[in-house]
Amino acid sequence: MAKTARTEPATPKKSSTRQAKKANPGMRQRMIAEAAYYRAERRGFVSGDTVQDWLEAEKEIDRSI
């Protein structure tokens, strides 16, 4: 009989948002900037607060990563 290697089941690695942010902060920032831009575009680039756009976009992206 041939011996077969016994393997343990792979356990998924947990990835927290903090780890994702640290992994590639430049990509995260670009994603936030793009999301903030689209928020401003939806309202026609008028009567809005760019800081609020950024903060809302930041929340949106952080939820998704």
C-alpha positions as CSV (number, residue, x, y, z in Angstrom):
1,M,0.0,0.0,0.0
2,A,1.2,3.5,-0.9
3,K,1.3,6.0,1.9
4,T,-0.5,9.2,1.3
5,A,0.3,12.5,2.9
6,R,-2.2,13.6,5.5
7,T,-3.2,17.2,5.1
8,E,-5.1,19.3,7.5
9,P,-8.1,21.2,6.2
10,A,-7.2,24.7,5.3
11,T,-8.4,27.3,7.7
12,P,-9.4,30.6,6.1
13,K,-7.2,33.5,7.3
14,K,-9.1,36.3,8.9
15,S,-8.6,39.7,7.3
16,S,-9.7,42.7,9.2
17,T,-10.4,46.1,7.7
18,R,-7.3,47.4,9.5
19,Q,-5.1,44.8,7.9
20,A,-6.6,45.6,4.4
21,K,-6.0,49.3,5.0
22,K,-2.4,48.7,5.9
23,A,-1.8,46.3,3.0
24,N,-2.2,49.0,0.4
25,P,-3.1,52.4,1.7
26,G,-2.4,54.0,-1.7
27,M,-5.1,51.8,-3.4
28,R,-7.5,52.6,-0.5
29,Q,-7.0,56.3,-1.0
30,R,-7.5,56.1,-4.7
31,M,-10.8,54.1,-4.2
32,I,-12.0,56.7,-1.7
33,A,-11.1,59.6,-4.1
34,E,-13.0,57.9,-6.9
35,A,-16.1,57.3,-4.7
36,A,-16.0,60.9,-3.5
37,Y,-15.8,62.1,-7.1
38,Y,-18.8,60.1,-8.1
39,R,-20.8,61.4,-5.1
40,A,-20.1,65.0,-6.2
41,E,-20.9,64.1,-9.8
42,R,-24.3,62.7,-8.8
43,R,-25.3,66.0,-7.4
44,G,-23.9,68.0,-10.4
45,F,-20.8,69.3,-8.5
46,V,-22.9,71.9,-6.8
47,S,-24.3,72.6,-3.4
48,G,-22.1,70.1,-1.6
49,D,-19.3,69.7,0.8
50,T,-16.2,68.0,-0.5
51,V,-15.1,67.0,3.0
52,Q,-18.5,65.3,3.6
53,D,-18.2,63.5,0.2
54,W,-14.8,62.2,1.3
55,L,-15.9,61.1,4.7
56,E,-19.0,59.3,3.3
57,A,-16.8,57.7,0.6
58,E,-14.3,56.6,3.2
59,K,-17.1,54.8,5.1
60,E,-18.3,53.2,2.0
61,I,-14.9,51.9,1.0
62,D,-14.0,50.7,4.4
63,R,-17.2,48.7,4.6
64,S,-16.3,47.0,1.3
65,I,-12.7,46.0,2.1
